[in-house]
């Protein structure tokens, strides 16, 4: 075999395994094309109150995702940060929204009876969907898997959905305003001011059969007497925020009464309190929830057109209907949806799927493709040296 043929054989033998390596690496690079967010490891726990003033948030890097053109909040930029400790994961999300909407199926008194409020009749919402197991087609976004006609996932696939609802759970623990509010008298939304709400997310799970709440008790229940009117009403709400939220704690503390147990005159007095505040009677009774369905804490501030939302949960709740976060270099795909005072499938504004990538212990995030360049360069240099050595020996 002459010198040229030997060189050709050598290159073929070298390039064949290189081709296999390139195939694997290219596949990995294609997967990693989704925007990636690296969380910050904090030694201190964060306070989930809707105020992002902790050092952990300052140190964390941010990722901006943008919702698509459809739905009720199209082309909205959402800024995300993630912090984790040895026990918890914390998520910070902020976006612009000109109105604070925190009522769903409102009860408005028209002077004679309770009626529905015309027009959009829902609440501001944020949903995050995680893969518990790998879900085929998840890269198309959570809407493909959560709603018809593509509802639910395949057998042996499960997803974890964190559904933050301004009227149904996010104000279950506390709801206050720290400045004078401007209220739209028609839609009962705040258009100016600063509002803070503390509560929980509605934790859901999706599989090949259904999309529903996790095991346990959800953060809201119905406040309907069966005739399209409220069953419970606060006797003396202190302000608009107090009136717009009815909690189980307020009922237990006898700050609210069952309308079937009071006189017609008392009923009119209490209804009048809502009217004077420019408020409506809530359609739901909220509580912190319990069990797996109530294990996601939230704190949020709406400040003159900007939402700032903090979320926290245990890394591992030990519940099989929750995603488990392994902080030792594992990555997790997730998708986000926004809903601006709206409900229904068509009102979801979906951001592209992103990746939460926990760094490997003791390492920092590398440059995408850098390892591939080092590998190719090394193989190329070694190949050239070997070829030159063989040619040199033959020429002697």
Secondary structure, 3 states (H helix, E strand, C coil): CCHHHHHHHHHHHHHHHHHHHHHHHHHHHHHCCCCEECCEECCCCCCCCCCCCCHHHHHCCCEEEEECCCCCCCCCEEEEEEEECCCEEEEEEEEECCCECECCCCEEECCCCEECCCCCCCECEEEEEEECCCCCCHHHCHHHHHCCCCCCCCCCCCEEEEEEECCCCCCCCEEEECCCCEECCCCCCEEECEEEEEEECEEEEECCCCEEECCEECCEEECCCCCCCCCEEECCCCCHHHHHCEEHHHHHCCCEEEHHHCCHHHHHHHHHHHHHHCCCECCEEECCCEEHHHCCEEEEEEECCEEEEEEEEECCCCCCCCCCCCCCCCEEEEEEEEECCCCCHHHCEEECCEEEECCCCCCCCCCCCHHHHHHHHHHHHHHHHHHHHHHHHHHC
